[in-house]
């Protein structure tokens, strides 16, 4: 099955490129923020697990 050929002008290409950059930059910023938060999430998960283990190991008073 053949697809119709689409031709875009250099101006249209520039507008598309600009739109991609505008959309991509916030995504990359979010990615970096998520990566920066991973160690804190891991620490919170370890703390949560330690508290759970302590709660099950210590009988209520």
C-alpha positions, 0 to 999 in steps of 0.5 A, spaced: 500 500 500 503 506 497 502 512 501 501 519 498 507 524 498 506 530 502 510 536 501 512 541 506 515 548 505 521 550 509 517 555 512 512 549 515 518 545 517 521 551 521 514 551 524 513 544 526 521 544 528 519 550 533 513 546 535 517 540 537 522 544 541 517 547 545 513 540 546 520 537 548 523 542 552 518 541 558 518 533 557 526 533 558 525 538 564 520 533 567 525 527 566 530 531 570 526 533 576 523 525 576 531 523 576 533 528 581 527 525 586 529 518 585 534 518 591 529 521 595 523 516 593 528 510 595 529 513 601 522 514 603 521 507 601 526 504 605 524 508 611 517 506 610 519 499 610 523 499 616 517 502 620 512 497 617 517 492 620 518 495 626 511 495 627 510 488 626 516 486 630 514 490 636 507 488 640 502 494 642 503 496 649 
